[in-house]
Amino acid sequence: MEIFKYMTNYKYEQLVMCQDEVSGLKAIICIHDTTLGPALGGTRMWNYATEEEAIVDALRLARGMSYKNAAAGLNLGGAKAVIIGDSKKDKSEALFRAFGRFVDGLNGRYITAEDVGTCVEDMDYIKMETNHVAGLGSTAGSSGDPSPITAYGVWKGVKASAKEAWGSDSLSGKTIAVQGLGHVGYTLCKHLHEEGANLIVTDIFPENVDHVVTDFGAKAVKPDEIYGVNCDIFSPCALGAIVNDETIPLLKCRVIAGAANNQLKEERHGQIIQDKGIVYAPDFIINAGGVINVADELLDGGYNRERALRKVDGIYRNIEQVIAISKRDNIPTYKAAEVLAEERIATMRHIKKIATNY
């Protein structure tokens, strides 16, 4: 991989490799863009097969955070961090405190929070070494686990997408296939079940599946079967790149709307599903609830849950706006979402050039 060429093409600012032999830390921090403000993005812990795979994931996720934060109307740039390791057995106080030292060394350019494989307790360890962390569990004025708010925002986005597909945002009676039943996926299933949707679910961890089947009467299928089930809405809530050449021919849905990041393996897949008549809710628009929630911690006076939820309600409107841009410019929705984000970044970049000393 030609890393500098990739960073130049997509206008990245910084890629930081972090290692600590004693704690076993191997981490990558990627800062994509700080035009709007310090770069906010979570820390993911995953057992990557190769170091290059981890770097690519950090790069893709960081760019997505720039777009997510911009489109959500936040005055924050985009970044992401990944820690190479098994989140079920490799975590330790020393590892996260070592990571916190590296975050602190960036002097506020990067603010971290939870992501896949990390939790509020991990953020509390990071907090021992830096103030540039949000999503804490034990600090007054903090928001705690952002997963429930992320799920709430995804639910709103699913409803807006359904309105485009069927003329009504009601999910009652709709069959929804949910892939990934972690904290976000489980809570999303709760919202969908309470609205009267029929659930088909899968996860690589059987215990997650058992909880959703028991609590919400869902039908379970094997992980590789979820793409081909008969459903109205496919909701990917696990990892990315699941909309690809192999899965698209299997899909029988009218809508793709879920919490996973980087759902399109390649940009061209966004055009393919558009041509198939599938309404696609771009990932960084629909899953912005978590970052909106965490960003509320950074405002004066600390976190206010009601204020955060009001902002997350705006995801419904943002999906509608993306669809409108898609129709206006005759482009797929993934590209329309990028237009929405890029226009705001460009506008703010211009505004910051205005002299304030007269």
Salt bridges, closest charged atoms under 4 A:
GLU13 OE1 - ARG109 NH2 2.97
ASP33 OD2 - ARG349 NH2 3.46
ASP57 OD2 - ARG44 NH1 3.55
GLU93 OE2 - ARG97 NH1 2.88
ASP115 OD2 - ARG44 NE 2.78
ASP115 OD1 - LYS80 NZ 2.77
ASP122 OD2 - LYS91 NZ 2.65
GLU129 OE2 - ARG97 NH2 2.75
GLU129 OE1 - ARG101 NH1 3.51
GLU164 OE2 - LYS327 NZ 2.99
ASP169 OD1 - LYS159 NZ 3.83
GLU194 OE2 - LYS190 NZ 2.75
GLU195 OE2 - LYS159 NZ 2.77
ASP245 OD2 - ARG268 NH2 2.58
ASP245 OD1 - HIS269 NE2 2.87
GLU266 OE1 - ARG268 NE 2.80
ASP296 OD1 - ARG307 NE 2.74
ASP296 OD1 - LYS311 NZ 3.72
ASP313 OD1 - LYS156 NZ 3.85
GLU320 OE2 - LYS163 NZ 3.62
ASP329 OD1 - ARG328 NE 2.70
GLU338 OE1 - LYS335 NZ 3.41
